[in-house]
Structures are given as structure tokens and as C-alpha cells.
């Protein structure tokens, strides 16, 4: 994620070194070049994994330089916990996120802290993620999942392996588009990715590439890519404009997110979202609402296939809790405690949104060690935070869902597991994503045995988000009977069943 963009910093603020008075105390990679910085041996296609390598070598706080700008990375749990203090730190929109501003503008994810549309949109849309609203989405989630299983049944009958990341992308795009905007992209009827997905991947990849070239040279070095990116943005805009126009012609969508964007006024000020901001919010939800969840499901399925003992335990829970209920109800999803642990452990190892940046609201000292001036910022490297041996033990690479049983969660310090960000700008759709992913994993485990390709080795592709690359899997339909009726699952004290759907809501 190292890059050259620092959009949103105060005028004249050129590099992180101006906000870190004792930057010399923070280690950096060896073999630094005078102008280019730390570019030797860098893998520009996998900057997150590249930074993880440096993190292992240099420790819980380190810095990297690219073309004259210095960037500070944090992954030590004590440092990250202090950075979560909302009275002293706030979200920083920089690096790849700022590069998405041409796509998403002042949408929830890419808005600067001072932009009024963030608070307006958050307050208008937060009721769309209450428990009542989530229950309304549940039936549509089931319907989309049935399209996935129908597609997988056809692949199984033909003797073909399934394309896990591709199919999870189809699933999550259809889920957010139908529940939030009443739109059907017809993804499962297509042999190739929907053009919206292709345009989205193009814009994410371009934003990532911008981080690896000097800003003034980007128009020259990325001329062809810039033209393609402009075409991709235009396609996203046209798609959303057509979606919004169709809603205006046909009327309401039963109070879904688009209805809220178009018709709901702020409860206190009476303000409404402008047409331009509606477009940016819809793009934000369509992109962020499916890209990260598809990655989380893909990693979870990879680990389930590679760990048959974990899959068997999760499958037994589904059989025990859901019984032969053809369509589990909303409340039954939260009772899949072990399946949820599988999902959390997958997000621990590969958080699909792999980092977030925080900036100092005032002059301060981070964790009593590192002075920071107002405006100085640092990037939290989540895959390394989630592997901190001080928190996760000496074997943090081992896949173990029991790290998330209730007792283990209570014993861990706060702010050590942050796949949805932190503070006021944490993901507003967190509970939507977790409910969707847990439901889908339960349905797939109940229906199929997952057979991994013995020759496959996990490769992680990066396009600002993380995704398993080239993951295909063979399936077998289950033949074992399931119990005749679901059983009651007592509360294990984890609070997952009753957790507020908009706890920590934001972007």
C-alpha cells in the first residue's frame, strides 16, 4: 500500500517526515536509494504482502520511502490500540483510498472528515442496517444463494470445478444490488463477469498502480491505463444513473437503501442527498458492498477445503442447529457460532480490506514513544496486526477458528482484530456482510463436501482488496441425512446473536 498520494493533507504538507519529529528512530528497509527510496526488490503487484515482508524484518513500526515521500506503517497491537483513540486520531483518506475519489467522490468510504456529506449520508443510511432492515434483506439473500447453488449443481453435474472467487463475486454483487437497490445484474446467467465488475476491477487496479509511480509522472507513465480508467468510471456512472432513473420511473423499493438515498431527509436538519452524491453512494455500496465480502467468503472456503476436520465440525453445527429447515430464518444464522468463527479466523489471516490509515487530530505522542504532529498519519497493516505473536501466540499462521470462541475473545486486549476498520468511520455494512457470509457458508456446507485441488497453493491477488487467485474447487453433493428439526442453541456469552447491527457504524 505504499504510495505517493497524500491527498487531504494540509496545504504544504509534503511528506510524513514533517509530522514525525523523531522519524529517525523508526527503522526502514536497507539499500535505500537517494531519490527513488525503498524500491529495490519491491513487488509492485503485491504491495501489501511486500509490506508484510518488511514488517516481519523491521518490527511493529517501520517506514518506507517512495519518490521522496516517507510512509509509516504500524502493526504492533499496543501501537494500534493507541491509534484507535478517537479523541486524538481520526480516519486519514490517503494512499489508494484517495485515488478512488474520482470514482466514489465524497461517498461514505472516500469522504474526507471535514466533508458534510459523510455525516449526512451516515445519518440517513444507518437505519438501513438496523435489525428490522436486516430481517427484510434476509429473504433476498436466500434467493441469491439459491441461484449460486443452482449454478454449482450444474457445474457439479458437468464434472467441472467451480471458480470460487468468480462465483463469490457474482453472489455478493447480486446480493447487495438486489437488497439495496432492487436491481438484478443477471450475474449467474453470464459466462463472463458482468461489465460492471470488470469496470470496478479496472478502477481498483488503477488506483493501486497510482501508488507505485511518482505523481507528476503518472499522466505520462500510465497514459493508456488512464484512458481505460476514465472509460471504466464512465461505465460505472452510466450503470448507476440508469439504475437510479429506473427507480424514479417505477417508484419505491420498499424502503431499501436507494429509497433512503432518494427520499429520506436528515431527521434533524431536513437535508437530502444531492443527485451527484446519490450516484457516489450507490457506487460505494455496490463496490465496497460486494468486493470485500466475496474475498472473505473465498478465503473461508479455501480454509474449509484445506481443513476437513474444521469443515466437518462446522457442517455438524449446521445440521444440528438448522435441522432439515429448507430455508433457515434470520435468527437461525446467528446461532451458527462455529461457522462464524471460521469466517472470523479467515478474516484474521487475510482481512480483505487490508489496512486503514489514521491521522493525528492534534500534536500527540503515540503509545508514549513516537511524537506526532497534527496531521501526521500512519497506516495500520492489518494482516500483520492479526499475526502479532504477542496477541495470537507463536503460531499465528495456523488456521484455528477456536481463537474466536467466547473465552478467547474476552481474554484478548481490544483493538487487536479490526477487519472492518475502527472508530466512527468503521464499516457501516459490517453486520450485513457478516450475516450474508455466515448464511452462505452454512448453506454451502449443508449441501456440499468441498474437495480442494491438491496442487493448488494459495496465491493472494491485490487490487486494493485481497482475494485468492485462481482458486477452483471440486464439489460432492452430500448424502448423509440431517436431523429432523433444529435444536435450541444457548447463548455462549459471546454476544454475537444480539450484537447491534450498526455498532461502530460508519465508513
C-alpha positions as CSV (number, residue, x, y, z in Angstrom):
1,X,0.0,0.0,0.0
2,X,3.0,2.3,0.0
3,X,2.5,5.2,-2.4
4,X,2.9,8.7,-3.5
5,X,-0.5,10.2,-2.9
6,X,-1.2,12.3,0.3
7,X,-4.5,13.9,-0.8
8,X,-6.3,15.5,2.1
9,X,-3.3,16.7,4.0
10,X,-2.9,20.4,4.9
11,X,-1.5,22.6,2.2
12,X,2.3,22.4,2.0
13,X,2.4,19.1,3.9
14,X,4.6,17.1,1.5
15,X,5.8,14.0,3.5
16,X,5.2,12.0,6.6
17,X,8.6,13.1,7.9
18,X,7.2,16.6,8.6
19,X,4.7,15.1,11.0
20,X,7.0,12.6,12.8
21,X,9.7,14.7,14.5
22,X,11.7,11.6,15.5
23,X,11.3,9.7,12.3
24,X,15.0,8.6,12.5
25,X,14.0,6.3,15.4
26,X,11.7,4.3,13.1
27,X,13.6,1.6,11.1
28,X,13.4,1.4,7.3
29,X,14.5,-1.2,4.7
30,X,18.1,-1.4,3.8
31,X,19.6,-0.4,0.4
32,X,17.6,2.9,0.2
33,X,18.3,4.9,-2.9
34,X,18.7,8.7,-2.7
35,X,15.7,9.7,-4.9
36,X,13.7,6.5,-5.6
37,X,13.7,5.4,-1.9
38,X,12.9,1.8,-1.0
39,X,12.3,0.4,-4.5
40,X,14.9,-2.4,-4.7
41,X,13.3,-5.8,-4.6
42,X,9.7,-4.3,-4.3
43,X,6.8,-6.4,-5.8
44,X,4.6,-3.6,-7.1
45,X,1.8,-6.2,-7.9
46,X,1.6,-7.3,-4.2
47,X,2.4,-4.2,-2.1
48,X,0.5,-5.5,1.0
49,X,2.4,-8.7,1.0
50,X,5.6,-6.8,0.3
51,X,4.9,-4.6,3.3
52,X,4.2,-7.7,5.4
53,X,7.7,-9.0,4.5
54,X,9.3,-5.7,5.7
55,X,7.1,-5.8,8.8
56,X,8.5,-9.2,9.8
57,X,12.0,-7.9,9.2
58,X,11.7,-4.4,10.8
59,X,9.3,-4.8,13.6
60,X,5.9,-3.4,14.8
61,X,6.6,0.1,13.4
62,X,8.6,0.8,10.3
63,X,8.8,3.3,7.4
64,X,9.2,3.1,3.7
65,X,10.1,5.8,1.2
66,X,8.8,6.2,-2.3
67,X,10.0,9.0,-4.6
68,X,10.7,11.5,-1.8
69,X,7.7,10.7,0.4
70,X,8.0,8.7,3.7
71,X,5.2,6.4,4.9
72,X,4.9,5.0,8.4
73,X,3.4,1.5,8.9
74,X,2.1,0.1,12.2
75,X,1.2,-3.4,13.2
76,X,2.1,-3.7,16.9
77,X,-1.0,-4.2,18.9
78,X,-0.1,-1.7,21.6
79,X,0.5,1.0,18.9
80,X,-2.7,0.2,17.0
81,X,-4.7,0.3,20.2
82,X,-3.5,3.8,21.0
83,X,-4.2,4.9,17.4
84,X,-7.8,3.9,18.0
85,X,-8.3,6.7,20.4
86,X,-11.0,8.8,18.7
87,X,-10.2,11.9,20.8
88,X,-6.7,12.1,19.3
89,X,-6.9,10.3,16.0
90,X,-9.3,10.2,13.0
91,X,-9.5,8.4,9.7
92,X,-7.0,9.5,7.1
93,X,-8.1,9.4,3.5
94,X,-4.9,8.8,1.6
95,X,-2.9,6.2,-0.4
96,X,-5.2,4.1,-2.5
97,X,-8.4,5.4,-1.0
98,X,-7.7,9.0,-2.2
99,X,-7.0,7.5,-5.6
100,X,-10.6,6.3,-5.6
101,X,-12.1,9.8,-5.2
102,X,-12.7,10.1,-9.0
103,X,-14.9,7.0,-8.7
104,X,-16.6,7.5,-5.4
105,X,-16.2,11.2,-4.6
106,X,-17.5,12.0,-1.1
107,X,-19.2,8.7,-0.6
108,X,-19.1,7.1,2.8
109,X,-15.8,5.3,2.3
110,X,-13.8,8.0,0.5
111,X,-15.2,11.2,2.1
112,X,-12.7,13.4,3.9
113,X,-13.6,14.0,7.6
114,X,-14.5,17.7,7.0
115,X,-16.9,17.0,4.2
116,X,-20.5,17.4,5.3
117,X,-22.0,14.7,3.1
118,X,-20.3,12.0,5.2
119,X,-22.3,12.8,8.3
120,X,-25.5,13.5,6.3
121,X,-25.3,10.1,4.4
122,X,-24.3,8.2,7.5
123,X,-27.3,9.5,9.5
124,X,-29.7,8.9,6.6
125,X,-28.5,5.4,5.8
126,X,-27.7,4.0,9.2
127,X,-31.4,2.9,9.7
128,X,-30.9,0.7,6.7
129,X,-28.7,-1.6,8.8
130,X,-30.9,-2.0,11.9
131,X,-32.1,-5.4,12.9
132,X,-35.5,-4.7,11.3
133,X,-34.0,-3.8,8.0
134,X,-31.6,-6.7,8.1
135,X,-34.5,-9.1,8.6
136,X,-36.1,-7.7,5.5
137,X,-32.9,-8.4,3.5
138,X,-32.7,-12.0,4.6
139,X,-35.2,-13.5,2.2
140,X,-33.4,-11.8,-0.8
141,X,-30.1,-13.2,0.5
142,X,-31.6,-16.7,0.5
143,X,-32.9,-16.2,-3.1
144,X,-29.5,-15.1,-4.4
145,X,-27.8,-18.0,-2.6
146,X,-30.2,-20.4,-4.3
147,X,-29.0,-19.1,-7.7
148,X,-25.5,-19.8,-6.6
149,X,-26.3,-23.4,-5.5
150,X,-28.2,-23.9,-8.8
151,X,-25.1,-22.8,-10.7
152,X,-22.9,-25.1,-8.6
153,X,-25.2,-28.0,-9.1
154,X,-24.9,-27.6,-12.8
155,X,-21.1,-27.4,-12.6
156,X,-21.1,-30.5,-10.4
157,X,-23.3,-32.4,-12.9
158,X,-20.9,-31.5,-15.7
159,X,-17.9,-32.7,-13.7
160,X,-16.4,-29.2,-13.6
161,X,-14.6,-27.5,-10.7
162,X,-16.2,-24.3,-9.5
163,X,-14.5,-20.9,-9.8
164,X,-14.7,-19.8,-6.1
165,X,-13.7,-16.1,-6.3
166,X,-15.6,-15.6,-9.5
167,X,-18.8,-17.2,-8.2
168,X,-18.5,-15.4,-4.8
169,X,-18.2,-12.1,-6.7
170,X,-21.4,-12.9,-8.6
171,X,-23.2,-13.9,-5.4
172,X,-22.2,-10.8,-3.4
173,X,-22.8,-8.3,-6.3
174,X,-26.3,-9.7,-6.8
175,X,-27.0,-9.7,-3.0
176,X,-26.1,-6.0,-2.5
177,X,-27.7,-4.9,-5.8
178,X,-31.0,-6.6,-5.0
179,X,-31.3,-5.9,-1.3
180,X,-30.0,-2.3,-1.5
181,X,-31.2,-1.1,-4.9
182,X,-33.8,-3.6,-6.3
183,X,-31.6,-4.3,-9.3
184,X,-30.7,-7.7,-10.9
185,X,-27.4,-7.8,-12.8
186,X,-28.1,-11.4,-14.0
187,X,-24.6,-12.4,-13.0
188,X,-25.3,-16.2,-12.9
189,X,-26.7,-16.1,-16.4
190,X,-23.4,-14.8,-17.8
191,X,-20.3,-16.8,-18.8
192,X,-18.1,-13.8,-18.2
193,X,-18.0,-11.2,-15.4
194,X,-20.6,-8.5,-15.7
195,X,-19.2,-5.4,-17.3
196,X,-19.8,-3.5,-14.0
197,X,-17.5,-6.0,-12.3
198,X,-14.9,-5.6,-15.0
199,X,-15.1,-1.8,-14.7
200,X,-14.9,-2.0,-10.9
201,X,-11.8,-4.2,-11.0
202,X,-10.2,-1.9,-13.5
203,X,-10.7,1.2,-11.3
204,X,-9.4,-0.6,-8.2
205,X,-6.4,-1.9,-10.1
206,X,-5.7,1.6,-11.5
207,X,-5.9,3.1,-8.0
208,X,-3.3,0.6,-6.9
209,X,-1.0,1.3,-9.7
210,X,-1.1,5.1,-9.0
211,X,0.6,4.3,-5.6
212,X,3.7,2.9,-7.4
213,X,4.6,5.8,-9.6
214,X,5.7,9.4,-8.9
215,X,2.7,11.7,-9.0
216,X,3.9,14.1,-11.7
217,X,4.9,11.3,-14.0
218,X,1.6,9.4,-13.7
219,X,0.0,11.0,-16.7
220,X,3.0,10.0,-18.9
221,X,3.7,6.6,-17.5
222,X,0.0,5.5,-17.2
223,X,-1.4,7.2,-20.3
224,X,-3.1,4.2,-21.7
225,X,-4.2,3.0,-18.2
226,X,-5.6,6.4,-17.5
227,X,-7.8,6.3,-20.6
228,X,-9.1,2.9,-19.7
229,X,-9.7,4.1,-16.1
230,X,-11.8,7.0,-17.4
231,X,-13.8,4.6,-19.5
232,X,-14.3,2.3,-16.5
233,X,-15.5,5.3,-14.4
234,X,-17.9,6.4,-17.1
235,X,-19.3,2.8,-17.3
236,X,-19.9,2.7,-13.5
237,X,-21.6,6.2,-13.6
238,X,-23.9,5.2,-16.5
239,X,-24.8,1.9,-14.8
240,X,-25.8,3.7,-11.6
241,X,-27.5,6.6,-13.4
242,X,-29.7,4.0,-15.3
243,X,-30.5,2.2,-12.0
244,X,-31.5,5.5,-10.3
245,X,-33.6,6.6,-13.3
246,X,-35.4,3.3,-13.3
247,X,-36.3,3.7,-9.6
248,X,-37.5,7.2,-10.2
249,X,-39.8,6.0,-13.0
250,X,-41.2,3.0,-11.2
251,X,-41.5,4.3,-7.7
252,X,-40.4,2.9,-4.3
253,X,-38.4,-0.2,-3.5
254,X,-39.9,-1.0,-0.1
255,X,-37.6,1.3,1.9
256,X,-34.3,-0.1,0.6
257,X,-31.1,1.9,0.6
258,X,-31.9,3.6,-2.7
259,X,-35.2,4.7,-1.4
260,X,-33.5,6.2,1.6
261,X,-30.9,8.0,-0.6
262,X,-33.6,9.5,-2.8
263,X,-36.4,10.3,-0.4
264,X,-35.2,10.4,3.2
265,X,-34.4,13.7,4.8
266,X,-32.0,14.1,7.7
267,X,-34.1,13.7,10.8
268,X,-32.7,16.9,12.4
269,X,-31.7,19.2,9.5
270,X,-34.1,18.1,6.8
271,X,-31.3,18.0,4.3
272,X,-31.4,15.4,1.5
273,X,-28.6,13.8,-0.5
274,X,-27.8,15.6,-3.8
275,X,-28.2,13.6,-7.1
276,X,-24.4,13.6,-7.5
277,X,-23.9,12.3,-4.0
278,X,-26.6,9.6,-4.5
279,X,-24.6,8.4,-7.5
280,X,-21.4,8.2,-5.5
281,X,-23.1,6.5,-2.6
282,X,-24.6,3.8,-4.8
283,X,-21.2,3.2,-6.4
284,X,-19.6,3.0,-3.0
285,X,-22.1,0.4,-1.8
286,X,-22.1,-1.7,-4.9
287,X,-18.3,-1.8,-5.0
288,X,-17.5,-2.0,-1.3
289,X,-20.6,-4.0,-0.5
290,X,-19.6,-6.9,-2.6
291,X,-15.8,-6.8,-3.2
292,X,-14.7,-7.4,0.4
293,X,-17.4,-9.9,1.2
294,X,-16.6,-12.0,-1.9
295,X,-13.0,-12.1,-0.8
296,X,-13.9,-13.1,2.8
297,X,-16.1,-16.0,1.5
298,X,-13.4,-17.2,-0.9
299,X,-10.7,-17.3,1.8
300,X,-13.1,-19.1,4.2
301,X,-14.0,-21.7,1.6
302,X,-10.3,-22.2,0.9
303,X,-9.6,-22.9,4.5
304,X,-12.6,-25.1,4.9
305,X,-11.5,-27.2,2.0
306,X,-7.9,-27.4,3.3
307,X,-9.0,-28.4,6.8
308,X,-11.6,-31.2,6.5
309,X,-11.8,-31.5,10.3
310,X,-12.9,-27.9,10.6
311,X,-15.4,-28.3,7.8
312,X,-16.8,-31.4,9.5
313,X,-17.3,-29.6,12.7
314,X,-18.9,-26.6,11.0
315,X,-21.1,-28.9,9.0
316,X,-22.2,-30.8,12.1
317,X,-23.2,-27.5,13.7
318,X,-25.3,-26.5,10.6
319,X,-27.1,-29.9,10.7
320,X,-27.7,-29.6,14.5
321,X,-28.9,-26.0,14.5
322,X,-30.8,-25.8,11.3
323,X,-32.1,-29.4,11.0
324,X,-34.0,-30.0,7.8
325,X,-35.4,-26.5,7.6
326,X,-35.2,-25.8,3.9
327,X,-34.8,-22.0,4.4
328,X,-33.2,-21.0,7.7
329,X,-34.7,-17.9,9.3
330,X,-32.9,-14.8,10.2
331,X,-32.3,-15.6,13.8
332,X,-31.0,-19.1,13.0
333,X,-28.0,-17.6,11.2
334,X,-26.6,-16.0,14.3
335,X,-26.8,-19.4,16.1
336,X,-24.0,-20.8,13.8
337,X,-21.3,-19.8,16.3
338,X,-18.6,-22.1,15.0
339,X,-19.3,-21.2,11.3
340,X,-18.9,-17.5,12.4
341,X,-15.5,-18.4,14.0
342,X,-14.4,-19.9,10.7
343,X,-15.2,-16.7,9.0
344,X,-13.5,-14.6,11.6
345,X,-10.4,-16.7,11.5
346,X,-10.3,-16.3,7.7
347,X,-10.6,-12.6,8.1
348,X,-7.8,-12.6,10.7
349,X,-5.3,-14.2,8.3
350,X,-6.5,-12.4,5.2
351,X,-8.5,-9.3,6.0
352,X,-9.9,-8.4,2.6
353,X,-9.6,-4.7,3.3
354,X,-6.0,-5.0,4.4
355,X,-5.3,-1.7,6.1
356,X,-6.6,1.7,7.2
357,X,-4.9,5.0,7.9
358,X,-5.2,7.3,10.9
359,X,-4.1,10.8,11.3
360,X,-3.4,12.9,14.5
361,X,-6.1,15.4,15.4
362,X,-3.6,17.3,17.5
363,X,0.1,17.1,18.5
364,X,0.4,13.9,20.5
365,X,2.7,11.0,21.4
366,X,1.7,7.6,20.1
367,X,1.9,4.9,22.8
368,X,4.2,7.2,24.8
369,X,7.0,6.6,22.3
370,X,6.5,8.4,19.0
371,X,5.8,12.1,18.8
372,X,3.3,13.0,16.1
373,X,2.3,16.5,15.0
374,X,-1.2,17.4,14.0
375,X,-1.9,15.9,10.5
376,X,0.8,13.2,10.7
377,X,-0.6,9.8,9.7
378,X,0.2,6.1,9.7
379,X,-1.1,3.0,8.0
380,X,-2.3,0.1,10.1
381,X,-1.1,-3.1,8.3
382,X,-3.9,-5.5,9.3
383,X,-2.5,-8.8,8.2
384,X,0.5,-8.2,10.5
385,X,-1.6,-6.9,13.4
386,X,-3.7,-10.1,13.1
387,X,-0.4,-12.1,13.3
388,X,1.2,-10.2,16.2
389,X,2.7,-13.0,18.3
390,X,2.1,-11.0,21.5
391,X,-1.6,-11.4,20.9
392,X,-2.0,-14.5,18.8
393,X,0.8,-16.7,20.1
394,X,3.9,-18.2,18.5
395,X,1.9,-19.9,15.7
396,X,-0.2,-17.0,14.2
397,X,-0.1,-18.5,10.7
398,X,-2.0,-21.6,11.9
399,X,-5.7,-21.6,11.0
400,X,-7.7,-22.2,14.2
401,X,-11.3,-21.0,14.5
402,X,-11.2,-21.6,18.2
403,X,-9.2,-18.4,18.6
404,X,-12.6,-16.8,18.4
405,X,-14.5,-18.8,21.0
406,X,-16.1,-16.6,23.6
407,X,-13.5,-17.1,26.3
408,X,-10.6,-16.4,23.9
409,X,-12.2,-13.2,22.6
410,X,-12.8,-11.9,26.2
411,X,-9.2,-12.7,27.1
412,X,-7.7,-10.6,24.2
413,X,-7.0,-6.9,24.5
414,X,-9.3,-4.6,22.5
415,X,-8.4,-3.4,19.0
416,X,-6.4,-6.5,18.0
417,X,-8.9,-7.7,15.4
418,X,-10.0,-4.9,13.1
419,X,-11.1,-6.3,9.7
420,X,-13.9,-3.7,9.4
421,X,-11.8,-0.7,10.4
422,X,-12.1,1.3,13.6
423,X,-14.0,4.2,15.2
424,X,-16.6,6.4,13.8
425,X,-15.6,5.6,10.2
426,X,-15.7,1.8,10.6
427,X,-17.7,-0.1,8.0
428,X,-21.4,0.7,8.2
429,X,-22.3,-2.6,6.5
430,X,-20.4,-4.8,8.9
431,X,-23.3,-6.8,10.2
432,X,-24.8,-7.0,6.7
433,X,-21.6,-8.7,5.4
434,X,-21.3,-11.0,8.4
435,X,-24.9,-12.2,8.2
436,X,-24.6,-12.7,4.4
437,X,-21.3,-14.6,4.7
438,X,-22.4,-16.8,7.6
439,X,-25.7,-17.7,5.9
440,X,-23.9,-18.6,2.6
441,X,-21.2,-20.7,4.4
442,X,-23.9,-22.6,6.3
443,X,-25.9,-23.3,3.1
444,X,-22.9,-24.5,1.2
445,X,-21.6,-26.7,4.0
446,X,-25.1,-28.3,4.3
447,X,-25.2,-29.1,0.6
448,X,-21.7,-29.9,-0.5
449,X,-18.4,-31.6,0.5
450,X,-15.6,-29.4,-0.6
451,X,-12.7,-31.0,-2.4
452,X,-9.5,-28.9,-2.8
453,X,-7.1,-29.1,-5.7
454,X,-4.1,-30.9,-4.1
455,X,-1.7,-29.0,-6.4
456,X,-3.1,-25.5,-5.5
457,X,-1.0,-23.2,-3.4
458,X,-2.6,-20.1,-2.0
459,X,-1.7,-17.0,-4.0
460,X,-3.2,-13.7,-3.0
461,X,-4.0,-11.1,-5.6
462,X,-4.2,-7.5,-4.7
463,X,-6.4,-4.7,-6.2
464,X,-6.6,-2.6,-3.0
465,X,-8.6,-5.5,-1.6
466,X,-7.3,-9.1,-1.3
467,X,-8.6,-12.2,-3.0
468,X,-7.4,-15.8,-3.5
469,X,-6.0,-16.0,-7.0
470,X,-7.1,-18.9,-9.3
471,X,-8.9,-20.8,-6.6
472,X,-11.0,-23.6,-8.0
473,X,-12.7,-26.4,-6.1
474,X,-14.4,-29.7,-6.8
475,X,-17.7,-30.5,-5.1
476,X,-19.6,-33.5,-4.0
477,X,-23.3,-33.5,-3.0
478,X,-23.9,-34.6,0.5
479,X,-25.8,-37.8,1.0
480,X,-25.8,-38.0,4.8
481,X,-29.2,-37.3,6.5
482,X,-29.6,-34.3,8.7
483,X,-31.7,-34.1,11.9
484,X,-35.4,-33.8,11.5
485,X,-35.6,-30.5,13.4
486,X,-33.3,-27.7,14.6
487,X,-32.2,-27.5,18.2
488,X,-32.1,-24.5,20.5
489,X,-28.6,-23.1,20.9
490,X,-27.9,-21.4,24.3
491,X,-26.1,-18.1,24.4
492,X,-22.4,-18.8,24.8
493,X,-21.7,-15.3,26.2
494,X,-20.1,-14.0,23.0
495,X,-23.0,-11.6,22.4
496,X,-22.9,-12.4,18.6
497,X,-26.7,-13.1,18.4
498,X,-27.7,-9.8,19.9
499,X,-24.9,-7.5,18.7
500,X,-26.2,-4.2,17.4
501,X,-26.2,-4.2,13.6
502,X,-24.8,-0.7,13.4
503,X,-22.3,-0.9,16.3
504,X,-19.4,1.2,15.2
505,X,-21.2,2.2,12.0
506,X,-19.6,4.5,9.6
507,X,-17.0,4.3,6.7
